[in-house]
């Protein structure tokens, strides 16, 4: 396993941050400082960061139904609660992507940096579905605009799958991950999102998980996430 990946699996930091630690000379293998993130290591290699031994943690992936007001970070210096506080695990988990503090629904937490990268990097285009409640009824023409793609200040959006549930309720599936994207899309057609709940990430659905509750995914569910995040040929 690559050294940077080993550190990520050990819960030291994300894979990218682990590469920074390695290049800074803070990582040693069998007592020798190593600055190559691609160095091949395993649990018997004697990996240390700042003189402290690192063992690769067993991988965990959790699904959480994030309530409103909870922030999508590993820690929160302010008074608000962070998503990791809602998961009963002794591992050093971090959220996969983000949901706005005022948004709710499905968010994943893991100590697997490679999986987190696959689920969030635009190159893999993992679909995410949101139940969207609008301030006003939306007409057919505006629904078609959302489906075709609209222009935001950071460029046009890719086509989206939009299913109307009622005059003000839509299910919107996108494969991008821009900041507050669905809310900004609604604004381009003269509407406003009053409630936003993520209901699906790739093959994984929120299901009947109650607000604030979490569960650890089984091996089959994790494998399905990997399969769904394969680059398209």
N, C-alpha and C positions, 0 to 999 in steps of 0.2 A: 504494500500500500504506500502511496506517496506520503511523504512526511507531512505536508500541509493537510492532507485529508485525514491522516492519523490524528493530528492535533484537533481538527474539527470534530472527529468522532469521539475524542477524549473530552469534549466539552470545554476546551481551552478558549476557543474563539471561532468565529466563522472561518471558512476556508481562506478567504481573501485576507482577513486580519491575521490569520496564522502565517500566511506567506510573509507579511510584514514583520512578524516576530522573528521568523527564520532569517530573513535578510538583515535584520538588526543584530544578529549574532547572539540572540538570547536562548537559542535552542541547541542542545548537544545530543549526540548519539554515541553511546558507549564512552562517555567522557570527553568526546571531541566535538568542538563547536562545528555545526554544519550550517551553511548558508544557502544550500540548494533545496528548494521546496519539493523537487521531484525525487529526492533521495528515497530509496525503497526501504521501508522499515516494517516491523511487526511488533507484537507485544514482548518479544524477547530481545529487542534491540537496545533497550536502556535509554529511552527517550526522556529528556528532561527539559523543562522550561524554567529558566532562572534558578536552576539547581534542584527543582522539584520534579519528581518522577511523574510521568503521564502514562496512564493506561487507557486504551480505547474503551469507552463505555459501551454497553449494549445499546443498540439503536432503539429509540422510542419515537413514535409519532402519535400525537394526540389530536383529537378533534374537540373543539370547544365551541359552544354557542355563546358568543360574546354579547354581553348585555350592553346597553347604551351607557355611556359615561366611563367605560373601562378603556384604557389606552393600549394600543397594540405594540408594546415594548417589553423588553425583558425586565426592566426596572423603571420606576417612575419617581424622580426626585421630589415631585410636588405632592399634593394631597390626594391625587386620583389613584385608583387601583390599576395595576398592570395585569395583562392577561395571564402571565406566568403564575400569578398568585392564585388563580382559580384552578390550577392543575396540581393534583396531588402526586408529585413525582420527586424523587431525590436527585434526578438528573439535572444538568444545567441546560435547560431548554430555552429556545428563543422562537419568536413567532415567524411564520413563513409569510412574508408580505405583511400588509397592513389593512386594517379597516379603520375608517375615521372613528373618533371617539363617539360621535352621535349615531354611527351605524351599528347594526347588530348582525348576528348570524355566524356562519361557519368560518372559523379560522383554525389553521393547523399550527402546532408547536412541535419542535423536534430538536434533537441534538445531531442530526445528520445534515451537515452542510451541503453535501452533494445533492441530496433530494431537495433541499430548500432552494438551491440554485435552479434546479430543473423546473420547479413549479412556479418560479417567479421571473426567470429570464425571458424577455420578449421573443427570443429566438425559438423557444419551444411552444409558444402560443397555447398554453393550457387554458381551456375555456373555464370561465367562472360565471355563474348565473346569480342574478339579483332579483328579488321581489321588490318592486319599486312602487311606492305610493306617491302620486302627484297631487299638487295643490288643486289643479283643475282637470276636467275631462280633456282628453287628448283626441284629436281628430285623426282620420285615416291618413291624411296627407302628412301630418307630422310623424305618425308612426313609420311611414315609408321613408321619411328623411332619416330617422334614427337607424332604420335597417340598412339604408344605403351608405351611411356615413355622413357625419357633419363636420364642419370646420371649427376647430378649437384654436386658441391662441398659440398652442404648440404644435399645430398641424392637423390635418384631417384625420378622422378616426377610420378604422377599418370597418367593413360591413359587420353588423351585429344581428343576432337572432332576437327578434322582439315578438313576444306573444301577449296579446291583450287579454287580461283577465276580467276587466270591467272598464268603465269609462275612465277611471283614475288609477287603475292597477295594471302594471305591466310586469312581465318576466323578461329581463334583458340579459342576454349572454354575450360576453365580449371575450376576446383573446388578448387584450392589451392590459396594461396595469398602470395607467397614468393616474396621477394624483387626482382624487375626487372626480374621476372621469364620468361616471354615470350622472352625477349631479350636474356637471358642466354640459353634458349632452342635452339634458332636459332644458337647461337654460337657453340653449341655442334655438329651441323651438318655442320659446316664450312661456315655459312652464317652470315649476320648481318642485324638487323632491322634498316631501314632508317626512318620509320614512323609507329607510333602505335596509334590506336584510339580505345577506348573502346566503343562498340556499344550496349551492353546489360548487365544488372545485373538482374539475376533471370528472372522474367516475364516482366521486364521493359526494353523497347527499347529506344535508343536515338532518333529515329525518325527524324523529320525535325527541331529539335531544333538547331538554328544557334550557331556558336562559340561565347562564351561569354554570351549567353542567358540562362535564368533559368525559371523554372515554379514550382509552388507548386503542389504536387501530391494530388489527391482527395482521399476520404476515400476508394473507391474501389481499387485503385492502392496500397495504403498502406496495405490494407487487403491482397492483392495478394502477396505482398512482405513477409508478415508474413507467409502466407500459404506455399510459396515456400521454406522458410527457416526452415520448420519443419524437425527435425531429421528423417532420414530414419529408417523404422522399420526393 
